[in-house]
Amino acid sequence: MALEKLGKALRESLRKIARAGYIDKETLEATIKDIQRALLSSDVNVKLVFDLSERIKKRASEEKPTPGVSPREHIVRIVYEELLNALAGKQESLELKGKDKIMLVGLFGSGKTTTCAKLGKYLSKKGLKVALIGTDVWRPAAFEQLRQLGEEANIDVYGNPKEKNPVKILKSELGKVKDYDVVIVDSAGRDAFDKELGEELKKISKIVSPNEKLLVLPADIGQKAAEQAKEFNDIVGIDGVILTKLDSSAKGGGALSACASLGVPIKFVGLGEKLDDFEEFNPTKFISKLLGMGDLETLIKKTQEIFKEGGEGFTENITKGKFTLKDLYTQIQGMRKMGPLKKIFEMLPMGFGADISEDKLQLSQEKINRFTYIMDSMTPYELENPDVLDRSRVERIAKGAGSSVEEVRALIKHYNFTKKMMKRFGKNKRSMEKLLKGFRFNKGL
């Protein structure tokens, strides 16, 4: 994802603190220089970097560790808190009051139209009736793109592709969306901010009277982010930012520092191309993951959803230790829904997978896929009664799956391991967290 290099560099800085026998002035200075290099190489604003450095130095010299906290832990906490304040800010959600209007602004290439549909789907999943209005008359087929995305998200889309005046489109369509809880307006962009775009956005804002004006800002924009954010803010007044392309190889620091310098909160982040790759921005979780502290809370929540999707019988089997290959199949399908293994391991604390190599993760994903093919070659009886898998059945299954006997036995070995884990922790209130720490999709397969 974007900022991956920054995260690795910052984690290495913290490891140096952890390995240091004593935190003296020299060690602190070296750590701060490492942090500076990491931030500057990720396009974070120079002034912001040095202000951050001075605050870390000042706090480290003036504040004493609280009882029970080691000097090393004290420094790590200061770094964490200062990065949180400098790059992420405070969490601010949408201010929805009922019959809300949201206006999205941004330049071409920011992912604004896709984000419009993502936000719409996000809000509709909360039980709100959402409509989208397309006013982008500059980009060819912009309305058609919005219409297709709305259809995919099961959201109504309004607009007039034949009309070339966004003001006329709004005056015509706003009367049709009075019964919706939330109306999202997709405004036009340009290759660069200009006077014409500014005047157009002012007119749209005046007609719509949105209670939320959100700038869609791509993470790969670099140092230009600050200028772009200021231009939009000066014209329409930005209430928040939706940061897109966080799944790319972008540095990302420029966009983060742009929001920080303007004092505009990041409200949502786009994490991929799919409509569900979208979530509310949580500054604490973001910095925790960046520093390798993990996000077990989200991971546990996602895993609990897998248990629910498996049905009551699935949960009952786990708590009673009656775990079959059919249950394992359900579990693996749930893992797939959680997304790529890399995203899952990024939620684990440092030491539990934060810096697992791409090769290992890809290999694990391949094995998970092969295990699925093998189970697809089994009969319902074999899935429900794994103990019947003798040599002849294993050979038949391997042949049907286009696999090897060794891979089938590896699946059985993993099944037996998982069954023991389920039986051991099934009735324990903290079983989910222990289970996640014990899962060995990258070691045990």
Sequence and secondary structure as in RCSB ss.txt:
>XXXX:A:sequence
MALEKLGKALRESLRKIARAGYIDKETLEATIKDIQRALLSSDVNVKLVFDLSERIKKRASEEKPTPGVSPREHI
VRIVYEELLNALAGKQESLELKGKDKIMLVGLFGSGKTTTCAKLGKYLSKKGLKVALIGTDVWRPAAFEQLRQLG
EEANIDVYGNPKEKNPVKILKSELGKVKDYDVVIVDSAGRDAFDKELGEELKKISKIVSPNEKLLVLPADIGQKA
AEQAKEFNDIVGIDGVILTKLDSSAKGGGALSACASLGVPIKFVGLGEKLDDFEEFNPTKFISKLLGMGDLETLI
KKTQEIFKEGGEGFTENITKGKFTLKDLYTQIQGMRKMGPLKKIFEMLPMGFGADISEDKLQLSQEKINRFTYIM
DSMTPYELENPDVLDRSRVERIAKGAGSSVEEVRALIKHYNFTKKMMKRFGKNKRSMEKLLKGFRFNKGL
>XXXX:A:secstr
 TTHHHHHHHHHHHHHHHH SS  HHHHHHHHHHHHHHHHHTT  HHHHHHHHHHHHHHHHH    TT  HHHHH
HHHHHHHHIIIII         SSEEEEEE  TTS HHHHHHHHHHHHHTTT  EEEEE   SSTTHHHHHHHHH
HHHT EEE  TT   HHHHHHHHGGG TT SEEEEE    SS  HHHHHHHHHHHHHH  SEEEEEEEGGGTTHH
HHHHHHHHHHH  SEEEEE TTSS   HHHHHHHHHHT  EEEEE SSSTT EEE  HHHHHHHHTT   HHHHH
HHHHHHHHHT HHHHHHHHHT   HHHHHHHHHHHHHH  HHHHHHTS TTTTTT  HHHHHHHHHHHHHHHHHH
HTS HHHHH GGG  HHHHHHHHHHHT  HHHHHHHHHHHHHHHHHHHHHTT TTHHHHHHHH  TTTT 
